[in-house]
Structure formats: structure tokens, C-alpha cells
Amino acid sequence: MPADGMAPETGLSLPLSTGELGARDARELRELLDGIRARFGLSGAGYKERYFRRRLGLRMRRLGINRYADYGRRLVDDPEEYGRLLDAVAINVSRFFRNRDVWDALRRDVVPALLALDASVHVWSAGAAAGEETYTLAMVLAEQAGTTQALDRFSIVGTDIDTRALERARRGRYGEEALAELDAVSRARWFEGGPPWTVRPELRKQVDFRTLDLAVDGYPGGQHLILCRNVLIYFERTLQESILARFVDALVPGGYLVLGQAETLLGPSREMFRRIGNRERVYQRA
Ligand SMILES: C[S@@+](CC[C@H](N)C(=O)[O-])C[C@H]1O[C@@H](n2cnc3c(N)ncnc32)[C@H](O)[C@@H]1O
């Protein structure tokens, strides 16, 4: 077996990843999720069930396992398998300036207000993947302020559940595809080398990355802007609602929240924000 513990695709049919489960499989899945939560804290229960089963199914197929109970035993025997499961569940696809329109809206409607504050400013990219979104935010702030030093009074933090993605974020090295949206001027301004492209140290030192599971960990308070894009879509509605309610508490009054294009406010949080603009998912807290 290769070093990453993955067997080649076995071609096993895996009815477990889709469709209704029989009683035995449903029980084994519940036990597996309880075991994962108890041992590792992964909030598997909060992911949309079909999504979680599909991603889990990928791992099981790779290992040639077709019972949830057997996969649970595998996790006990080989704790590194948990990291591989996490990689399969936590899809880290991102890129710099993903959805340009959102960044244009931020430049127009949000960044001037943040730069005008005379206190220290806290911005948070929640579900930061390998840091593309967090660095983009730092770039936009620095460009509009006119200098990178202006970021000294900003706390710019990217968090994710996936520690390996965060290690990549701290290294700040990216392939060509992550920079697809950047023109030559921006590349030269913010990156060295290439490819791989490395974020310039003066920008890297302005940004912090930390592990944070949005389902279970405490949130940093006093935020002026929270970006949480393309993360909530993976979660069940109840978890989405509770995360949104906790974002309300984490934001200062008048602070901003940005969601992904396929995401929206749910539950009581709808009363707590006004939408800015018509098309982008940019909201301001009451
Ligand atoms: C598709 S990426 C989005 C990256 C970036 N926000 C963007 O829009 O380009 C989703 C990220 O959410 C993270 N994620 C998934 N579950 C999470 C959880 N419970 N807590 C924190 N982050 C989570 C994944 O690890 C992944 O990096």
C-alpha cells in the first residue's frame, strides 16, 4: 500500500454513500459518528448527512472498506486515518480574489469604513482554507490604505478546522491556479518567485492563522468584518443558524458579515443584519 495509506480504487460498489440506509448501516453510521466526535471532536453531526456520507464513502472506497463499523475500527487502529478523513470532508478549494464582484463590493462599501475607524480593527476569515481569502483581504486593505504598514493596526486572522491547510497558509506558497484571477501588476506587488508563488513577507507578517472548528470552538469577539464564504453550505440548517447567531455576537454593532454566493442568513440572524447592495452577500450588523 502506498505511504499515504490509500489503496487504489477497488471498484467496490458502495451503496452506503448514497440512498437510504438500512437499519444496520444507519446504526453503524451513528456509532461511527459518535466515536469520531468522542475521540477527535470533528463535528461530523453538523455536516449535511448526504454530503458527509459521500465524502466518508470516498475514504472507505479508497481503503476497500464497505461497512461503517469496519471503518470505525480502522480509525482506532490507525489514528492518521482521521487526518485523511478530514482532508476528504474539508474541501479546501479556494483562490485569491475568488468572486471578484465581492471584493469590488468590499472595496466600495466596507473597506473605507474600516480604514476610517481610529481604533484597532479586527477582521476574520472563518473557513480560510490555505489562506487565499485572508491574504486577499490583507491585499485589498493595504491597497486601499496605500501602504502595507497601515495594516499594523489591523488584526487579520484566518481560521480553519484543517491544520494542514493552515500550515500551507502560513508558508504562503501557491501554484498558478490559485493566482488565476490576478494580473501581472498584482502578482509582482504581492508575490515573490513563481510558480510556486510566495506571498511577500511584509504581507505575511500581517496575517495570523489559527485552528478553529466553527461548530464547537469559541469565536474571537470584537470583529469589524467576518468573511465566511463557502463553508456554511456543508452544514445542516441548525448548525448554520447557530453559527450565524454566534457571528452576531462576535461582531461589533455596525460590523460586516460576508457569506458565499450560495449562502444566506437563516433564523434569528435575519433580524440582526441589513443587506448591503443587491447582488453580493454582504451584510451589516444592527
Ligand atoms: C471551500 S473552502 C472555502 C475557502 C474560502 N472561504 C473561499 O471561499 O474560497 C471551505 C473551508 O471550510 C473549512 N471547514 C469545513 N468545516 C469546518 C468547520 N467545522 N470549522 C471550520 N472550518 C471548516 C474547510 O476545511 C475548508 O477549508
The ligand as an SDF file (V2000), in Angstrom:
LIG
                    3D

 27 29  0  0  0  0  0  0  0  0999 V2000
  -14.3980   25.5560    0.1200 C   0  0  0  0  0  0  0  0  0  0  0  0
  -13.3480   26.1170    1.4150 S   0  0  0  0  0  0  0  0  0  0  0  0
  -13.7140   27.8570    1.4040 C   0  0  0  0  0  0  0  0  0  0  0  0
  -12.4600   28.7050    1.4380 C   0  0  0  0  0  0  0  0  0  0  0  0
  -12.7000   30.2000    1.3040 C   0  0  0  0  0  0  0  0  0  0  0  0
  -13.5340   30.7070    2.3790 N   0  0  0  0  0  0  0  0  0  0  0  0
  -13.2860   30.5360   -0.0350 C   0  0  0  0  0  0  0  0  0  0  0  0
  -14.4780   30.8360   -0.1320 O   0  0  0  0  0  0  0  0  0  0  0  0
  -12.5650   30.4750   -1.0290 O   0  0  0  0  0  0  0  0  0  0  0  0
  -14.2080   25.5340    2.8650 C   0  0  0  0  0  0  0  0  0  0  0  0
  -13.3310   25.5260    4.1000 C   0  0  0  0  0  0  0  0  0  0  0  0
  -14.1510   25.3050    5.2490 O   0  0  0  0  0  0  0  0  0  0  0  0
  -13.4010   24.5410    6.1560 C   0  0  0  0  0  0  0  0  0  0  0  0
  -14.2720   23.9060    7.1500 N   0  0  0  0  0  0  0  0  0  0  0  0
  -15.0740   22.8250    6.9880 C   0  0  0  0  0  0  0  0  0  0  0  0
  -15.6830   22.5210    8.1560 N   0  0  0  0  0  0  0  0  0  0  0  0
  -15.2500   23.4340    9.0670 C   0  0  0  0  0  0  0  0  0  0  0  0
  -15.5030   23.6390   10.4580 C   0  0  0  0  0  0  0  0  0  0  0  0
  -16.3260   22.8450   11.1420 N   0  0  0  0  0  0  0  0  0  0  0  0
  -14.8770   24.6780   11.0790 N   0  0  0  0  0  0  0  0  0  0  0  0
  -14.0330   25.4760   10.3960 C   0  0  0  0  0  0  0  0  0  0  0  0
  -13.7520   25.3350    9.0840 N   0  0  0  0  0  0  0  0  0  0  0  0
  -14.3460   24.3250    8.4220 C   0  0  0  0  0  0  0  0  0  0  0  0
  -12.6820   23.5460    5.2640 C   0  0  0  0  0  0  0  0  0  0  0  0
  -11.5600   22.9850    5.9220 O   0  0  0  0  0  0  0  0  0  0  0  0
  -12.3070   24.4200    4.0610 C   0  0  0  0  0  0  0  0  0  0  0  0
  -11.0130   24.9400    4.1900 O   0  0  0  0  0  0  0  0  0  0  0  0
  1  2  1  0
  2  3  1  0
  2 10  1  0
  3  4  1  0
  4  5  1  0
  5  6  1  0
  5  7  1  0
  7  8  2  0
  7  9  1  0
 10 11  1  0
 11 12  1  0
 11 26  1  0
 12 13  1  0
 13 14  1  0
 13 24  1  0
 14 15  1  0
 14 23  1  0
 15 16  2  0
 16 17  1  0
 17 18  1  0
 17 23  2  0
 18 19  1  0
 18 20  2  0
 20 21  1  0
 21 22  2  0
 22 23  1  0
 24 25  1  0
 24 26  1  0
 26 27  1  0
M  CHG  2   2   1   9  -1
M  END
$$$$
